[in-house]
Amino acid sequence: MISSASAHPNIAFIKYWGNKDQDFRIPANGSISMNLKQLETRTTVSFDPSLVRDQLILNGNPEYGIVLERVSTFLDRIRSMVDFKTFASVESENNFPTGTGIASSASAFAALSYAASTAAGMCLSERELSQLARTGSGSASRSIPGGFVEWQPGIDHDSSFAFSFAEPIQWDLTDLIVLISREHKETGSSQGHTLADTSPLQRARVKDVNRRLEICRKSILERDFPVFAEIVEQDCNLMHAVMMTSVPPLIYWHPGTLNVMRAVQFWRREGMQVCYTIDAGPNVHVICPTAEAKTVKENLYSLEGVNSILECTPGGPARLLE
């Protein structure tokens, strides 16, 4: 009863923010993302009859409190699916910063879903894994399939899941993740989602999302970067406008975040193919065709507040490890 799996985080081009059902994380709107090949979470789950409680080791350190409780609650769901009560030892490691707006919970719960369900003796389909991962972290549903992924919101557990609409080779894009800060954010995404409906802008954001989804999906399939850049930045700004107008307001940006945003928009006006998007954190994902990545990266390092950059290309699905 032991299994290991790995999964990539993803960057959302059309964002998920807010839930119709908080317990099952049924999202308020659909979303589109790309898996990030060079970043991954590796997780091993062992169900052990000798344990008196679940154990979690994250990046080499034992975890307790809220973090362990969240994992135990997720494991309880799996235990109820197979009708046994054995506790588990979970060891998980990321090769990138955790809790800084780089979707560490997405890759974490995607890998945990695959490893834990397999260790429990289940053989779930991709759709079933996506549904299961969603209950741990909404965006984890998108880290199960590979490449360019769409998460259909659905209306209940059975109808809300993610699927690939294009393979990683569809478009040779690079995501330059500009690390403005490696500090763990004060308000995590799970808590932030519960505040979305307190913003007067959330209803308008959700109402318009099908238009944005269609434009983004089409731009990826046609490799139309100018259209892609415009819709990705618009969607990002809409989500952060909702965050900033929630009660209480959530302001994730740092001065360095704004420096990168303004520079990227200036470079695009000057003819460079580049755009930004930002998840719930200060770090900026700067997207460009891979052919332009070297120049964009050099430009980014010239900006004040840029500490380091992670370079990623489209990645595959979650997978079991030998």
Summary of the structure (lengths in Angstrom):
residues: 322
radius of gyration: 18.9
end to end distance: 13.8
largest distance: 63.5
contacts: 1166
relative contact order: 0.19
helix: 40%
strand: 24%
